[in-house]
Amino acid sequence: MIRVCSVEDVPFGEGRAAVVGGRRVALFHTASGWYALDAVCPHRGGPLEDGIVADRSVICPLHERRFDLATGESFSDCPGVATHRVEVRGADVFVGVRARSGV
Ligand code: FES
């Protein structure tokens, strides 16, 4: 697990990008907790960290494909994204990236 930011760095209901272990990860702070996914949308590379967070999912800002924040599964016609472990320890947020694999 690698410390990526402070809790206050990601406003509630938003996402931020971080590079963890050489991989670009989108970190989300939501009503149901914290989530981390690969940040690159598998459709055409959109920045998922800039997506709209709704109902435990994120909607890509480019063409509106939606992904489950907990599983990375896609709700549309493209592959899902890998998810990663997030832990909040006090005021710090840690992410542990999984091995590179699709969903
Ligand atoms: S790049 Fe994400 S939906 Fe097209």
Backbone and ligand atoms as CSV (ligand in chain L), in Angstrom:
chain,resi,resn,atom,element,x,y,z
A,1,MET,N,N,0.850,-1.188,0.000
A,1,MET,CA,C,0.000,0.000,0.000
A,1,MET,C,C,0.892,1.247,0.000
A,2,ILE,N,N,0.534,2.194,-0.831
A,2,ILE,CA,C,1.309,3.423,-0.962
A,2,ILE,C,C,0.427,4.608,-0.604
A,3,ARG,N,N,0.960,5.524,0.201
A,3,ARG,CA,C,0.198,6.726,0.532
A,3,ARG,C,C,0.109,7.602,-0.713
A,4,VAL,N,N,-1.126,7.990,-1.097
A,4,VAL,CA,C,-1.272,8.793,-2.313
A,4,VAL,C,C,-1.706,10.235,-2.034
A,5,CYS,N,N,-2.374,10.467,-0.909
A,5,CYS,CA,C,-2.828,11.825,-0.617
A,5,CYS,C,C,-3.419,11.884,0.786
A,6,SER,N,N,-3.873,13.078,1.141
A,6,SER,CA,C,-4.622,13.254,2.378
A,6,SER,C,C,-6.109,13.165,2.060
A,7,VAL,N,N,-6.897,12.817,3.050
A,7,VAL,CA,C,-8.350,12.744,2.881
A,7,VAL,C,C,-8.882,14.055,2.307
A,8,GLU,N,N,-8.359,15.166,2.779
A,8,GLU,CA,C,-8.871,16.473,2.348
A,8,GLU,C,C,-8.485,16.835,0.910
A,9,ASP,N,N,-7.602,16.062,0.292
A,9,ASP,CA,C,-7.202,16.349,-1.091
A,9,ASP,C,C,-8.258,15.934,-2.117
A,10,VAL,N,N,-9.180,15.062,-1.728
A,10,VAL,CA,C,-10.228,14.604,-2.661
A,10,VAL,C,C,-11.584,15.011,-2.084
A,11,PRO,N,N,-12.170,16.076,-2.588
A,11,PRO,CA,C,-13.466,16.516,-2.062
A,11,PRO,C,C,-14.523,15.423,-2.199
A,12,PHE,N,N,-15.429,15.419,-1.262
A,12,PHE,CA,C,-16.509,14.449,-1.258
A,12,PHE,C,C,-17.281,14.501,-2.590
A,13,GLY,N,N,-17.498,13.326,-3.192
A,13,GLY,CA,C,-18.244,13.249,-4.448
A,13,GLY,C,C,-17.400,13.470,-5.693
A,14,GLU,N,N,-16.068,13.558,-5.505
A,14,GLU,CA,C,-15.191,13.802,-6.651
A,14,GLU,C,C,-14.096,12.741,-6.762
A,15,GLY,N,N,-13.344,12.834,-7.860
A,15,GLY,CA,C,-12.218,11.944,-8.067
A,15,GLY,C,C,-10.948,12.723,-8.324
A,16,ARG,N,N,-9.822,12.067,-8.142
A,16,ARG,CA,C,-8.511,12.648,-8.436
A,16,ARG,C,C,-7.614,11.551,-8.987
A,17,ALA,N,N,-6.667,11.926,-9.828
A,17,ALA,CA,C,-5.723,10.952,-10.374
A,17,ALA,C,C,-4.468,10.902,-9.519
A,18,ALA,N,N,-3.868,9.725,-9.476
A,18,ALA,CA,C,-2.584,9.546,-8.801
A,18,ALA,C,C,-1.822,8.466,-9.556
A,19,VAL,N,N,-0.515,8.542,-9.512
A,19,VAL,CA,C,0.299,7.487,-10.098
A,19,VAL,C,C,0.779,6.601,-8.961
A,20,VAL,N,N,0.412,5.326,-9.048
A,20,VAL,CA,C,0.765,4.368,-7.993
A,20,VAL,C,C,1.470,3.189,-8.654
A,21,GLY,N,N,2.695,2.976,-8.272
A,21,GLY,CA,C,3.450,1.878,-8.868
A,21,GLY,C,C,3.569,2.007,-10.377
A,22,GLY,N,N,3.673,3.229,-10.877
A,22,GLY,CA,C,3.810,3.461,-12.310
A,22,GLY,C,C,2.499,3.391,-13.074
A,23,ARG,N,N,1.423,3.289,-12.358
A,23,ARG,CA,C,0.115,3.130,-12.988
A,23,ARG,C,C,-0.772,4.308,-12.633
A,24,ARG,N,N,-1.512,4.851,-13.606
A,24,ARG,CA,C,-2.405,5.983,-13.333
A,24,ARG,C,C,-3.721,5.459,-12.773
A,25,VAL,N,N,-4.031,5.902,-11.567
A,25,VAL,CA,C,-5.201,5.410,-10.840
A,25,VAL,C,C,-6.130,6.576,-10.562
A,26,ALA,N,N,-7.440,6.327,-10.691
A,26,ALA,CA,C,-8.450,7.326,-10.334
A,26,ALA,C,C,-8.993,6.969,-8.959
A,27,LEU,N,N,-8.897,7.925,-8.045
A,27,LEU,CA,C,-9.306,7.726,-6.653
A,27,LEU,C,C,-10.587,8.520,-6.420
A,28,PHE,N,N,-11.593,7.875,-5.820
A,28,PHE,CA,C,-12.894,8.529,-5.620
A,28,PHE,C,C,-13.293,8.514,-4.156
A,29,HIS,N,N,-13.868,9.630,-3.715
A,29,HIS,CA,C,-14.359,9.792,-2.346
A,29,HIS,C,C,-15.880,9.936,-2.438
A,30,THR,N,N,-16.609,8.921,-1.998
A,30,THR,CA,C,-18.059,8.900,-2.205
A,30,THR,C,C,-18.809,8.661,-0.897
A,31,ALA,N,N,-20.117,8.738,-0.973
A,31,ALA,CA,C,-20.954,8.490,0.206
A,31,ALA,C,C,-20.790,7.063,0.710
A,32,SER,N,N,-20.467,6.130,-0.177
A,32,SER,CA,C,-20.310,4.740,0.254
A,32,SER,C,C,-18.851,4.367,0.496
A,33,GLY,N,N,-17.954,5.328,0.475
A,33,GLY,CA,C,-16.554,5.053,0.806
A,33,GLY,C,C,-15.607,5.509,-0.288
A,34,TRP,N,N,-14.392,5.000,-0.199
A,34,TRP,CA,C,-13.333,5.356,-1.145
A,34,TRP,C,C,-13.145,4.225,-2.150
A,35,TYR,N,N,-12.846,4.585,-3.389
A,35,TYR,CA,C,-12.638,3.583,-4.442
A,35,TYR,C,C,-11.454,4.010,-5.305
A,36,ALA,N,N,-10.787,3.013,-5.876
A,36,ALA,CA,C,-9.696,3.299,-6.812
A,36,ALA,C,C,-9.826,2.375,-8.017
A,37,LEU,N,N,-9.733,2.964,-9.195
A,37,LEU,CA,C,-9.827,2.225,-10.459
A,37,LEU,C,C,-8.687,2.667,-11.355
A,38,ASP,N,N,-8.373,1.862,-12.350
A,38,ASP,CA,C,-7.480,2.379,-13.390
A,38,ASP,C,C,-8.132,3.634,-13.955
A,39,ALA,N,N,-7.313,4.663,-14.199
A,39,ALA,CA,C,-7.866,5.970,-14.557
A,39,ALA,C,C,-8.172,6.118,-16.039
A,40,VAL,N,N,-7.664,5.211,-16.862
A,40,VAL,CA,C,-7.809,5.368,-18.310
A,40,VAL,C,C,-9.033,4.584,-18.788
A,41,CYS,N,N,-9.984,5.290,-19.315
A,41,CYS,CA,C,-11.203,4.646,-19.814
A,41,CYS,C,C,-10.848,3.714,-20.973
A,42,PRO,N,N,-11.314,2.462,-20.924
A,42,PRO,CA,C,-10.968,1.514,-21.992
A,42,PRO,C,C,-11.652,1.812,-23.323
A,43,HIS,N,N,-12.590,2.727,-23.334
A,43,HIS,CA,C,-13.234,3.056,-24.604
A,43,HIS,C,C,-12.270,3.820,-25.502
A,44,ARG,N,N,-11.890,5.043,-25.101
A,44,ARG,CA,C,-10.929,5.822,-25.890
A,44,ARG,C,C,-9.995,6.637,-25.013
A,45,GLY,N,N,-9.735,6.121,-23.829
A,45,GLY,CA,C,-8.701,6.732,-22.999
A,45,GLY,C,C,-9.124,7.929,-22.187
A,46,GLY,N,N,-10.403,8.143,-21.990
A,46,GLY,CA,C,-10.871,9.286,-21.203
A,46,GLY,C,C,-10.383,9.223,-19.762
A,47,PRO,N,N,-10.298,10.388,-19.120
A,47,PRO,CA,C,-9.804,10.460,-17.737
A,47,PRO,C,C,-10.932,10.189,-16.725
A,48,LEU,N,N,-10.989,8.966,-16.242
A,48,LEU,CA,C,-12.106,8.604,-15.355
A,48,LEU,C,C,-12.139,9.434,-14.076
A,49,GLU,N,N,-10.984,9.945,-13.634
A,49,GLU,CA,C,-10.974,10.757,-12.408
A,49,GLU,C,C,-11.811,12.029,-12.559
A,50,ASP,N,N,-12.045,12.450,-13.801
A,50,ASP,CA,C,-12.859,13.646,-14.051
A,50,ASP,C,C,-14.327,13.305,-14.319
A,51,GLY,N,N,-14.671,12.026,-14.166
A,51,GLY,CA,C,-16.039,11.602,-14.435
A,51,GLY,C,C,-17.010,12.033,-13.349
A,52,ILE,N,N,-18.277,11.867,-13.660
A,52,ILE,CA,C,-19.338,12.190,-12.705
A,52,ILE,C,C,-19.590,10.955,-11.851
A,53,VAL,N,N,-19.562,11.152,-10.536
A,53,VAL,CA,C,-19.807,10.056,-9.604
A,53,VAL,C,C,-21.290,10.027,-9.268
A,54,ALA,N,N,-21.915,8.852,-9.482
A,54,ALA,CA,C,-23.343,8.728,-9.182
A,54,ALA,C,C,-23.663,7.288,-8.829
A,55,ASP,N,N,-24.342,7.106,-7.695
A,55,ASP,CA,C,-24.814,5.770,-7.309
A,55,ASP,C,C,-23.721,4.708,-7.372
A,56,ARG,N,N,-22.616,4.945,-6.743
A,56,ARG,CA,C,-21.501,3.990,-6.687
A,56,ARG,C,C,-20.963,3.639,-8.073
A,57,SER,N,N,-21.079,4.585,-9.004
A,57,SER,CA,C,-20.491,4.382,-10.318
A,57,SER,C,C,-19.877,5.698,-10.785
A,58,VAL,N,N,-19.051,5.603,-11.825
A,58,VAL,CA,C,-18.476,6.808,-12.412
A,58,VAL,C,C,-18.787,6.809,-13.900
A,59,ILE,N,N,-19.131,7.974,-14.411
A,59,ILE,CA,C,-19.466,8.134,-15.822
A,59,ILE,C,C,-18.323,8.872,-16.505
A,60,CYS,N,N,-17.723,8.241,-17.505
A,60,CYS,CA,C,-16.590,8.839,-18.207
A,60,CYS,C,C,-17.000,10.181,-18.812
A,61,PRO,N,N,-16.159,11.210,-18.665
A,61,PRO,CA,C,-16.529,12.532,-19.162
A,61,PRO,C,C,-16.515,12.659,-20.691
A,62,LEU,N,N,-15.906,11.709,-21.382
A,62,LEU,CA,C,-15.833,11.870,-22.839
A,62,LEU,C,C,-17.064,11.356,-23.575
A,63,HIS,N,N,-17.445,10.097,-23.338
A,63,HIS,CA,C,-18.580,9.533,-24.100
A,63,HIS,C,C,-19.585,8.834,-23.195
A,64,GLU,N,N,-19.473,9.076,-21.906
A,64,GLU,CA,C,-20.491,8.681,-20.936
A,64,GLU,C,C,-20.653,7.181,-20.715
A,65,ARG,N,N,-19.602,6.387,-20.952
A,65,ARG,CA,C,-19.665,4.994,-20.506
A,65,ARG,C,C,-19.605,5.011,-18.985
A,66,ARG,N,N,-20.319,4.071,-18.351
A,66,ARG,CA,C,-20.407,4.069,-16.893
A,66,ARG,C,C,-19.736,2.812,-16.346
A,67,PHE,N,N,-19.025,2.975,-15.215
A,67,PHE,CA,C,-18.292,1.875,-14.595
A,67,PHE,C,C,-18.644,1.784,-13.117
A,68,ASP,N,N,-18.770,0.554,-12.634
A,68,ASP,CA,C,-19.039,0.315,-11.219
A,68,ASP,C,C,-17.770,0.621,-10.419
A,69,LEU,N,N,-17.883,1.471,-9.418
A,69,LEU,CA,C,-16.700,1.861,-8.649
A,69,LEU,C,C,-16.135,0.692,-7.836
A,70,ALA,N,N,-16.990,-0.216,-7.406
A,70,ALA,CA,C,-16.523,-1.317,-6.563
A,70,ALA,C,C,-15.910,-2.457,-7.365
A,71,THR,N,N,-16.460,-2.724,-8.547
A,71,THR,CA,C,-15.997,-3.891,-9.314
A,71,THR,C,C,-15.249,-3.521,-10.591
A,72,GLY,N,N,-15.412,-2.294,-11.059
A,72,GLY,CA,C,-14.803,-1.874,-12.314
A,72,GLY,C,C,-15.572,-2.327,-13.534
A,73,GLU,N,N,-16.658,-3.064,-13.334
A,73,GLU,CA,C,-17.433,-3.552,-14.474
A,73,GLU,C,C,-18.051,-2.403,-15.252
A,74,SER,N,N,-18.138,-2.605,-16.548
A,74,SER,CA,C,-18.747,-1.610,-17.414
A,74,SER,C,C,-20.246,-1.881,-17.522
A,75,PHE,N,N,-21.019,-0.818,-17.607
A,75,PHE,CA,C,-22.455,-0.964,-17.809
A,75,PHE,C,C,-22.804,-0.794,-19.289
A,76,SER,N,N,-21.797,-0.774,-20.133
A,76,SER,CA,C,-22.077,-0.542,-21.555
A,76,SER,C,C,-21.205,-1.445,-22.420
A,77,ASP,N,N,-20.982,-1.033,-23.645
A,77,ASP,CA,C,-20.358,-1.893,-24.642
A,77,ASP,C,C,-18.839,-1.786,-24.689
A,78,CYS,N,N,-18.193,-1.699,-23.550
A,78,CYS,CA,C,-16.726,-1.707,-23.558
A,78,CYS,C,C,-16.250,-2.501,-22.355
A,79,PRO,N,N,-14.989,-2.908,-22.359
A,79,PRO,CA,C,-14.472,-3.688,-21.227
A,79,PRO,C,C,-14.499,-2.877,-19.935
A,80,GLY,N,N,-14.406,-3.559,-18.813
A,80,GLY,CA,C,-14.326,-2.883,-17.530
A,80,GLY,C,C,-12.906,-2.425,-17.244
A,81,VAL,N,N,-12.716,-1.889,-16.038
A,81,VAL,CA,C,-11.387,-1.433,-15.617
A,81,VAL,C,C,-11.008,-2.152,-14.326
A,82,ALA,N,N,-9.716,-2.287,-14.097
A,82,ALA,CA,C,-9.240,-2.925,-12.875
A,82,ALA,C,C,-9.520,-2.021,-11.672
A,83,THR,N,N,-9.834,-2.638,-10.553
A,83,THR,CA,C,-10.031,-1.896,-9.300
A,83,THR,C,C,-8.842,-2.155,-8.379
A,84,HIS,N,N,-8.659,-1.260,-7.433
A,84,HIS,CA,C,-7.527,-1.372,-6.519
A,84,HIS,C,C,-7.975,-1.141,-5.085
A,85,ARG,N,N,-7.174,-1.630,-4.144
A,85,ARG,CA,C,-7.505,-1.530,-2.728
A,85,ARG,C,C,-7.234,-0.124,-2.211
A,86,VAL,N,N,-8.162,0.394,-1.421
A,86,VAL,CA,C,-7.975,1.710,-0.797
A,86,VAL,C,C,-8.146,1.553,0.707
A,87,GLU,N,N,-7.258,2.185,1.473
A,87,GLU,CA,C,-7.399,2.231,2.928
A,87,GLU,C,C,-7.184,3.657,3.385
A,88,VAL,N,N,-8.057,4.104,4.285
A,88,VAL,CA,C,-7.878,5.407,4.913
A,88,VAL,C,C,-7.355,5.144,6.316
A,89,ARG,N,N,-6.198,5.719,6.600
A,89,ARG,CA,C,-5.570,5.578,7.921
A,89,ARG,C,C,-5.411,6.972,8.490
A,90,GLY,N,N,-6.304,7.309,9.395
A,90,GLY,CA,C,-6.290,8.671,9.931
A,90,GLY,C,C,-6.624,9.646,8.830
A,91,ALA,N,N,-5.715,10.584,8.561
A,91,ALA,CA,C,-5.961,11.599,7.525
A,91,ALA,C,C,-5.329,11.231,6.192
A,92,ASP,N,N,-4.765,10.041,6.091
A,92,ASP,CA,C,-4.034,9.657,4.883
A,92,ASP,C,C,-4.750,8.550,4.117
A,93,VAL,N,N,-4.629,8.607,2.783
A,93,VAL,CA,C,-5.256,7.613,1.912
A,93,VAL,C,C,-4.162,6.787,1.232
A,94,PHE,N,N,-4.309,5.471,1.333
A,94,PHE,CA,C,-3.335,4.546,0.757
A,94,PHE,C,C,-4.013,3.709,-0.322
A,95,VAL,N,N,-3.266,3.401,-1.374
A,95,VAL,CA,C,-3.784,2.563,-2.455
A,95,VAL,C,C,-2.787,1.425,-2.704
A,96,GLY,N,N,-3.339,0.252,-2.892
A,96,GLY,CA,C,-2.528,-0.909,-3.285
A,96,GLY,C,C,-2.992,-1.384,-4.648
A,97,VAL,N,N,-2.143,-1.250,-5.669
A,97,VAL,CA,C,-2.560,-1.622,-7.014
A,97,VAL,C,C,-2.500,-3.141,-7.191
A,98,ARG,N,N,-3.436,-3.636,-7.957
A,98,ARG,CA,C,-3.474,-5.062,-8.281
A,98,ARG,C,C,-2.634,-5.298,-9.526
A,99,ALA,N,N,-2.324,-6.562,-9.753
A,99,ALA,CA,C,-1.597,-6.919,-10.969
A,99,ALA,C,C,-2.418,-6.490,-12.172
A,100,ARG,N,N,-1.734,-6.156,-13.239
A,100,ARG,CA,C,-2.418,-5.664,-14.439
A,100,ARG,C,C,-3.255,-6.788,-15.057
A,101,SER,N,N,-4.566,-6.587,-15.047
A,101,SER,CA,C,-5.459,-7.537,-15.712
A,101,SER,C,C,-6.781,-6.863,-15.961
A,102,GLY,N,N,-7.483,-7.313,-16.935
A,102,GLY,CA,C,-8.781,-6.732,-17.255
A,102,GLY,C,C,-9.855,-7.264,-16.334
A,103,VAL,N,N,-11.059,-6.745,-16.466
A,103,VAL,CA,C,-12.181,-7.194,-15.653
A,103,VAL,C,C,-13.015,-8.142,-16.471
L,1,FES,S1,S,-13.317,7.578,-23.602
L,1,FES,FE1,FE,-14.560,7.018,-21.943
L,1,FES,S2,S,-16.475,6.705,-22.821
L,1,FES,FE2,FE,-15.224,7.171,-24.500
